[in-house]
Amino acid sequence: MCGRYTKYLSWSEIHRLYRLTAPAETGRNDEPRYNIAPTQDVPFVTAGEDGNHRLREGRWWLVPFWAKEMPKAAMFNARIEGIDTAPAFRDAYKSKRCLIPADGFSEWTISPADGKKDPWHIYQPGHAPFSFAGLWAYNSNLDITSCTIITEPAAEPMKQLHDRQPLILDPAYYDARLDPATPKDSLKDILSHDIDGQLQFNRVGREVNTSAVNKLPNDHPGLLGRSTRYEQRTGPACRRHDSDSARPRADRKSLCEHSGCGKLGGVGFSRHRQKSHWFCCLRPGDGYRFL
């Protein structure tokens, strides 16, 4: 599944993925987003005129065109296995296909220490922008435009964290994905061309788990902190400790000695020093129970 995602890159970096032509679409000055949650309004891209693309905005929680009221079931993800047959998705699958711009997303594992959810920030190499394959709808009964992200069974490396992953489409297939003239029989084959195999990830703080604070979105750079500069080669950052006296060590099978990490007991750690802070790095899959 995909329950949070990020869009913190500038719009000038993101819109180059698409053929947007209207000045209002290319000249946006969106605020960076670090913790986009279901039911919030998000931009998405659809087919436009003359073979170009069109930018729309809508609620991230699909409301089928025929719905008489807001869906109570979770509609922010659409499983690829049923998008062509499920009543909620099959019409959008045929004629309302979209791409949802992003530059990262979140997934969770369960801590073996306290049973709570630990979030991971997941992204493409170099934090490059990408597009989720999605579906969209306009409901005239409720006057709501909405969208959903397609998910698929996880492959490496995502299966180290979860058994599902959002479908990140290869840019070479954007046009075929959006083109209304694409034969229905080709749509599933197009969705087989994902780039999820390039994903990298690292641990971030549990503050990400909260989507709102005092009824306002919990959305600020501190949610990702230093983690956006680290790649999988150094291991996913799980907890920071201030220390000016310790020295880096190689990967080891004993507990981290610093306060707060010992409770993760029995898991392999590597420690890395960066600007007088320790990052005790947990290898994904070691000692974790998947959600």
C-alpha positions in Angstrom: 0.0 0.0 0.0 1.0 3.7 -0.1 -0.4 5.8 2.7 1.9 8.9 2.6 4.1 10.4 0.0 6.3 13.5 -0.6 6.6 16.2 -3.2 9.3 18.5 -1.9 11.2 19.2 -5.1 10.4 22.4 -6.9 7.6 22.3 -9.5 10.1 23.3 -12.2 12.0 20.0 -11.6 8.8 18.0 -11.5 6.8 19.4 -14.4 9.6 18.4 -16.9 8.3 14.8 -16.6 5.2 15.9 -18.6 4.2 17.8 -21.6 2.3 20.6 -19.9 1.8 23.7 -22.0 -0.4 26.2 -20.1 1.5 28.8 -18.2 -0.6 28.2 -15.1 0.5 24.5 -15.2 4.2 25.1 -15.8 4.6 28.2 -13.7 3.2 26.8 -10.4 5.0 27.7 -7.2 3.8 24.8 -5.0 4.9 24.6 -1.4 7.2 21.6 -0.6 5.2 18.7 0.8 6.8 16.2 3.2 3.9 14.1 4.5 1.0 14.1 2.0 -1.9 12.0 3.5 -5.1 10.5 2.1 -8.1 12.9 1.6 -5.7 15.9 1.0 -5.8 17.6 -2.4 -3.0 16.7 -4.7 -2.0 17.5 -8.3 -2.2 14.8 -11.0 -1.7 14.6 -14.7 -4.1 13.4 -17.4 -4.3 13.4 -21.2 -4.7 16.8 -22.6 -5.5 18.2 -26.1 -3.3 17.6 -29.2 -1.3 14.9 -27.6 -0.2 17.1 -24.7 -0.8 16.6 -21.0 -3.1 18.4 -18.6 -2.7 19.1 -14.9 -5.6 18.7 -12.6 -6.1 18.7 -8.8 -8.2 16.6 -6.6 -8.8 14.7 -3.4 -6.4 11.7 -2.8 -9.2 9.2 -2.1 -11.2 8.1 -5.1 -14.9 9.0 -5.2 -16.4 7.0 -8.1 -18.6 9.0 -10.5 -21.7 7.1 -9.4 -21.3 7.5 -5.6 -24.1 9.2 -3.8 -22.0 9.9 -0.7 -18.3 9.9 0.3 -16.9 6.4 0.4 -16.2 5.0 3.8 -13.9 2.3 2.6 -10.3 3.2 2.0 -10.0 4.4 -1.6 -6.5 6.0 -1.7 -5.0 2.8 -3.2 -6.3 0.6 -6.0 -4.9 -3.0 -6.2 -3.7 -3.8 -9.7 -5.3 -7.2 -9.4 -8.8 -5.8 -9.5 -8.7 -2.4 -11.2 -10.3 -3.7 -14.4 -13.1 -5.5 -12.6 -13.9 -3.8 -9.2 -16.9 -1.5 -9.5 -15.1 1.3 -7.8 -12.2 1.3 -10.3 -13.2 -0.3 -13.6 -14.7 2.8 -15.3 -11.7 4.9 -14.3 -9.4 2.1 -15.5 -10.9 2.4 -19.0 -11.1 6.1 -19.4 -9.7 8.1 -16.4 -6.1 7.2 -16.2 -3.6 9.5 -14.6 0.0 10.1 -13.3 0.6 11.4 -9.8 3.8 13.4 -9.4 6.0 12.6 -6.4 9.6 12.3 -5.2 9.2 9.8 -2.3 6.8 7.9 -0.2 6.5 6.2 3.2 6.1 2.6 4.3 6.1 1.1 7.8 7.5 -1.9 9.6 6.7 -3.1 13.1 9.4 -2.6 15.8 10.3 -5.9 17.5 11.0 -3.8 20.6 7.7 -2.1 21.3 5.3 -3.3 18.6 4.9 0.3 17.2 5.1 1.4 13.6 8.5 2.6 12.3 8.3 4.7 9.1 10.7 4.5 6.2 11.3 7.2 3.5 11.5 5.6 0.1 12.8 7.3 -3.1 14.5 7.0 -6.4 18.3 7.4 -6.8 19.3 11.0 -6.3 15.8 11.8 -5.1 14.7 12.1 -8.7 11.0 13.0 -9.3 8.7 10.2 -10.6 5.0 9.4 -11.2 2.7 6.9 -9.5 0.3 5.3 -12.0 -3.2 6.3 -10.9 -6.9 6.5 -11.6 -9.1 9.6 -11.3 -12.8 10.4 -11.3 -15.2 13.4 -11.3 -18.3 12.9 -9.3 -21.0 15.4 -10.4 -23.3 14.4 -7.5 -20.8 15.6 -4.9 -18.8 18.0 -7.2 -15.6 16.2 -6.3 -12.5 15.4 -8.4 -10.4 12.7 -6.9 -7.6 10.2 -7.6 -6.0 7.0 -6.3 -2.6 5.3 -6.5 -2.3 1.9 -8.1 -0.4 -0.7 -6.0 1.1 -4.1 -7.0 2.8 -7.0 -5.2 6.2 -5.9 -3.9 9.5 -6.9 -5.6 13.0 -6.3 -4.5 14.0 -4.1 -2.8 10.5 -3.1 -1.4 9.7 -6.6 -0.3 12.2 -6.1 2.5 9.7 -3.7 4.0 6.3 -4.7 2.8 4.4 -7.1 0.5 2.9 -4.3 -1.6 4.4 -1.3 -3.4 2.9 1.7 -5.3 3.4 1.3 -9.1 6.0 3.9 -10.2 5.7 3.9 -14.0 8.6 4.0 -16.4 8.5 7.5 -18.1 8.8 5.8 -21.5 5.2 4.6 -21.0 3.6 7.9 -19.8 2.0 8.7 -23.2 0.7 5.2 -23.8 -0.7 5.2 -20.2 -2.6 8.4 -20.7 -3.6 8.1 -24.3 -7.4 7.6 -24.5 -6.8 5.6 -27.7 -4.6 3.0 -26.1 -6.4 -0.4 -26.6 -7.9 -1.8 -23.4 -6.0 -5.1 -23.9 -2.7 -3.2 -23.7 -3.4 -1.4 -20.4 -2.2 -4.1 -18.0 1.0 -4.7 -20.1 1.8 -1.0 -19.8 1.5 -1.2 -16.1 4.1 -4.0 -16.0 6.8 -1.4 -16.9 7.6 0.0 -13.4 10.9 1.3 -12.0 10.3 0.2 -8.4 13.4 -1.9 -8.6 15.6 1.2 -8.3 14.2 2.3 -5.0 16.3 3.2 -2.0 15.1 3.8 1.5 16.0 4.9 5.1 14.4 5.1 8.4 12.8 8.3 9.6 11.3 9.4 12.9 7.8 8.3 14.1 6.5 11.9 13.9 5.7 11.0 10.2 3.0 8.6 11.6 0.8 11.6 12.6 -0.9 13.3 9.6 -2.2 16.3 11.5 -1.4 18.2 14.7 -4.0 20.5 16.2 -6.2 19.9 13.1 -3.4 21.2 10.8 -1.3 19.1 8.4 1.8 17.6 10.0 4.0 18.6 7.1 7.5 20.1 7.5 11.1 19.3 6.5 12.0 18.0 10.0 9.9 14.9 9.3 12.6 13.7 6.9 15.5 15.6 8.5 19.0 14.4 7.5 17.6 11.2 6.1 17.0 12.7 2.7 20.8 12.9 2.2 21.5 9.2 2.9 21.2 6.3 0.5 20.8 2.6 1.1 24.5 2.0 0.8 25.0 3.4 4.4 21.9 1.7 5.8 18.6 3.2 6.8 18.9 5.8 9.6 16.9 4.7 12.6 17.9 7.0 15.5 20.2 9.9 16.1 22.6 10.2 19.1 24.8 13.2 19.9 28.4 12.1 20.5 31.7 13.8 19.8 33.9 11.2 21.3 33.0 7.9 19.6 34.6 6.6 16.4 32.9 4.9 13.4 32.9 1.1 13.4 32.1 -1.5 10.8 28.9 -3.4 10.7 28.5 -5.6 13.7 26.1 -8.1 15.3 25.9 -6.7 18.8 23.6 -4.0 20.3 24.3 -0.4 19.8 25.8 1.0 23.0 24.1 4.4 22.7 21.0 5.2 24.8 17.7 4.4 23.1 19.1 1.8 20.6 19.7 -1.1 23.0 15.9 -1.7 23.0 16.2 -2.8 19.4 18.2 -5.7 20.8 19.8 -8.5 18.8 19.8 -6.7 15.4 22.8 -5.9 13.3 23.9 -2.3 13.3 26.4 -0.1 11.5 27.3 3.2 12.9 28.2 6.3 10.9 29.5 9.6 12.1 28.2 12.8 10.4 28.7 16.3 11.9 29.1 14.9 15.5 26.0 12.8 15.4 25.6 9.1 15.3 23.2 7.3 13.0 22.6 3.8 14.2 21.5 2.0 11.1 19.2 -0.9 11.0 19.3 -3.2 8.0 15.8 -3.7 6.6 14.3 -7.1 7.3 16.5 -7.9 10.3 14.3 -8.6 13.3 11.2 -6.8 11.8 7.7 -8.1 11.5 6.1 -6.7 8.3 2.8 -4.9 8.3 
